[in-house]
Amino acid sequence: MPSTLPAKRPFSYFGVRVQTIVIEEPGRLRVQEYRNDSRQIVWAVWSPTGDGKAFTATLEHLPGRLVDAQRMPLAAKAAFPAPLPPAGNQQVTVQVDESPLYLVFEPR
C-alpha cells in the first residue's frame, strides 16, 4: 500500500498541505500532519502493512484539542464518521488499520 494514500483522498478538511511526518514506524504505523486554510491540524493515522491486521496505538504530544475523527474506507464508499476517541490532554488511544483515520485538532 503506498504511503501517500491519505494525501490522494479528497476530504472535507483538506485544501491542505503536508506539514510533517509525525510517526514513521516502517511496516506498522504512519502518522502524517496536514494543515488546512481554517488553521485546523489534521493527523492521518494508518497502518501501511497490507496484511489486514488492526491494533491499538496511543498517540502522544497532541497538537491541540481533538474536535473530530473520521475514518476513510478503502472501498469506493463515502467516508464515514469514526467515534471520537476519548482524549487526554496530551495523548489519545485509537484503533489503527489500513483505512486511514483522520484526527482533527483545533490548535492550542
C-alpha positions as CSV (number, residue, x, y, z in Angstrom):
1,M,0.0,0.0,0.0
2,P,1.5,3.3,-0.9
3,S,2.4,5.6,1.9
4,T,0.8,8.5,0.1
5,L,-2.8,7.1,0.1
6,P,-4.3,9.6,2.6
7,A,-2.9,12.5,0.7
8,K,-4.7,11.4,-2.5
9,R,-8.2,11.2,-0.9
10,P,-10.5,14.2,-1.2
11,F,-11.6,15.1,2.3
12,S,-13.7,17.9,3.6
13,Y,-11.0,19.2,5.9
14,F,-8.4,19.3,3.1
15,G,-7.4,22.2,1.0
16,V,-4.2,21.3,2.8
17,R,-0.6,20.6,2.6
18,V,1.5,18.0,4.3
19,Q,3.5,19.6,7.1
20,T,5.4,16.8,8.5
21,I,5.6,13.1,9.3
22,V,4.7,12.7,13.0
23,I,5.4,9.0,13.3
24,E,7.1,6.6,10.9
25,E,7.3,3.0,12.1
26,P,8.0,1.2,8.8
27,G,5.6,-1.7,8.2
28,R,3.5,-0.8,11.2
29,L,2.3,2.8,11.8
30,R,2.4,6.1,9.9
31,V,1.0,9.5,11.1
32,Q,1.2,12.5,8.8
33,E,0.3,16.0,9.8
34,Y,-1.7,18.3,7.5
35,R,-2.8,21.9,7.9
36,N,-5.8,23.5,6.2
37,D,-6.8,27.0,5.4
38,S,-9.0,27.3,8.5
39,R,-5.9,26.6,10.7
40,Q,-7.0,23.2,11.8
41,I,-4.4,20.5,12.2
42,V,-5.3,17.1,10.7
43,W,-3.4,13.9,11.5
44,A,-3.8,11.0,9.1
45,V,-3.2,7.7,11.0
46,W,-2.9,4.3,9.3
47,S,-1.0,1.1,9.1
48,P,0.8,0.7,5.7
49,T,1.1,-3.0,6.0
50,G,-1.3,-4.7,3.6
51,D,-1.8,-7.5,6.0
52,G,-5.3,-6.6,7.2
53,K,-4.4,-6.5,10.9
54,A,-5.6,-3.9,13.3
55,F,-4.1,-2.7,16.6
56,T,-4.5,-0.1,19.2
57,A,-1.9,2.8,19.4
58,T,-1.5,5.6,21.9
59,L,-0.6,8.9,20.2
60,E,1.2,11.4,22.3
61,H,2.1,15.1,22.1
62,L,-1.2,16.1,20.5
63,P,-1.0,19.4,18.6
64,G,-4.3,20.7,20.1
65,R,-7.8,19.9,21.2
66,L,-9.3,16.9,19.4
67,V,-12.6,18.0,17.8
68,D,-13.3,15.4,15.1
69,A,-12.3,11.9,13.9
70,Q,-13.3,10.3,10.6
71,R,-12.2,7.0,9.0
72,M,-11.7,6.7,5.3
73,P,-12.9,3.3,4.0
74,L,-10.7,1.6,1.4
75,A,-13.7,0.6,-0.7
76,A,-15.3,3.1,-3.1
77,K,-17.8,4.3,-0.4
78,A,-18.1,7.7,1.1
79,A,-16.1,8.4,4.3
80,F,-17.9,7.6,7.4
81,P,-17.6,9.1,10.9
82,A,-15.4,7.4,13.4
83,P,-16.3,7.5,17.0
84,L,-14.4,10.3,18.6
85,P,-11.8,8.6,20.8
86,P,-11.6,9.9,24.4
87,A,-8.7,12.3,24.6
88,G,-6.4,13.1,27.4
89,N,-4.6,16.4,27.5
90,Q,-1.6,15.1,25.7
91,Q,-2.5,11.7,24.3
92,V,-5.2,9.7,22.6
93,T,-5.7,6.0,22.0
94,V,-7.0,4.9,18.6
95,Q,-7.7,1.8,16.6
96,V,-5.3,1.6,13.7
97,D,-5.7,-0.4,10.5
98,E,-5.1,0.1,6.7
99,S,-8.1,2.5,6.5
100,P,-6.8,6.0,7.4
101,L,-8.2,7.7,10.4
102,Y,-8.3,11.4,10.3
103,L,-8.0,13.2,13.6
104,V,-8.8,16.9,13.5
105,F,-7.4,19.3,16.1
106,E,-8.0,22.9,17.0
107,P,-4.6,24.4,17.8
108,R,-3.9,25.3,21.4
